[in-house]
Amino acid sequence: MQMFPLVAKGAQVRRRGKVLVGPVDLTLGGQGTSIVIGPNGAGKTTLLKMLHGIVRMNGGSLDWACPLEEAQKRQAFVFQTPVMMRRTVIDNIAYPLRLTGMGRKDARERAADWASRVGLGEILQRQATMLSGGERQKLALARALVREPEVLFLDEPCAALDGRATREIEEILAHASDSGTRLIMSTHNMGQARRLADEVIFVLGGRIHEFSPADEFFAGPGTSQGRAFLNGDIVE
Amino acid sequence: MTDLWAGLSQAFWLLVTLDADLVEITLRSLRVTLTALAIACAIALPLAAFLAVRRFRLRRATIAVLNALMGLPPVVVGLVVYVFLSRAGPFGVFGLLFTPTAMIIAQVIIVVPLVASVAHQSLRELWSDYHDLLISMNATQLQRIQALLWDGRRALLTAALAGFGRAIGEVGAIMVVGGNIDHATRVLTTAIALETGKGEFAMALGLGFVLIALAIAVNLCIHWLGRTESEGRW
């Protein structure tokens, strides 16, 4: 059964009386890469977490084309600061497979394969918390991709990485996208947004100010805030 | 000071000659304590993980009660267990009073709140790290608890060792429910109490040093088995 479109209607997240995100009206199709951009504190992370279902909504609706339970199994999330489970690299990557009931041997075989794909094949037995920032993010990506999700949410996955690590991560993402994984990702890096985006979601003050194809957005945003943001001005 | 040296000397000779009584009560001490600790951990560790991951109405109250019970007076526990196990009590029919089993029951009651509280502190921190990740992965409640217990196992070792320390040094409750019967329920702590009562300070001190040495040896052994000091491990 198809997952998309994902339709949000008046979706809202409030905490202690303050609206963090919303109301959001959005329809996401099943193809390409959506990049969420906006200044610090705009609500990008909360928006992604709301769409993924980690953050509970306080109003509105969010509907996948398939039942929610089914949709939850077919998506994954990569956090800005990767959470390293207190296990080895291979056991970290195998963990999501073990959750589905896959046997230890099969899970570790598949995990080793994914570790090799992201360049961690030489350090399978290293403790995950001993890894560098770039290695951690690669591990987080492999752990997210190992179940071959149809949708992958990424919250600024390259925020603290150097150029080389960023390029490696982007290559992994490009490969995942080519393999049919739908990417929905936030970033601060406009260069990265231009490289990866098929469509852009511009968020400001918890609301979506623009949602347009990447070419259109980068050619000339339709809102003054979007133009100001693209020009590097401070927008609030 | 003389008593102290005499105690050390007595402890040395008890150990060197492998005194039969000493070996017997030391083994009984270990058996009672380790059995109680194993049962207490089987109850307390999953309870601690459950309290870390599950939100429910009386959660805070439960944690507060658990913390408060860490200071449970052992002699009161002993008294309550005595009442339950005595012939007139609800479990009198089992004939457990003045047996090592009664001592184990009392120790379990004393140790569970301590192990659960210490374990909960460390698992709560681990859960704050894992929360979003495990929810994102659709881990069930049971899988979350399993992940916390496995990944937090080295921190849980500390909780278990705290429980061991409390149990091995316990005297009030096991004196009440065990009765300090020679060749039946006498353990190191009750033997020390008895020797002190008789005025045999050297013997009491000797047994005390053996008790301390035993506690240190078990701690070292568990640390070594758990490889807690290995680089890059937890």
Contacts between the chains, C-beta under 8 A, distances in Angstrom:
chain1	res1	chain2	res2	distance
A	49	B	132	7.6
A	52	B	136	6.6
A	54	B	132	5.4
A	54	B	135	5.5
A	54	B	136	5.7
A	72	B	138	5.4
A	73	B	138	6.1
A	76	B	136	6.9
A	76	B	137	7.6
A	77	B	132	7.6
A	77	B	136	4.3
A	79	B	132	6.5
A	79	B	133	7.2
A	83	B	129	6.0
A	83	B	130	6.5
A	83	B	132	7.1
A	83	B	133	4.2
A	85	B	130	7.1
A	85	B	133	7.5
A	85	B	147	7.3
A	85	B	151	5.8
A	86	B	126	7.9
A	86	B	151	4.1
A	86	B	152	7.4
A	86	B	234	5.0
A	87	B	151	6.6
A	95	B	137	7.5
A	95	B	147	7.7
A	96	B	137	5.3
A	99	B	137	5.9
A	99	B	138	7.1
A	99	B	139	5.6
A	99	B	143	5.8
A	126	B	232	7.5
A	127	B	232	4.3
A	127	B	233	6.6
A	129	B	232	7.7
A	130	B	232	5.0
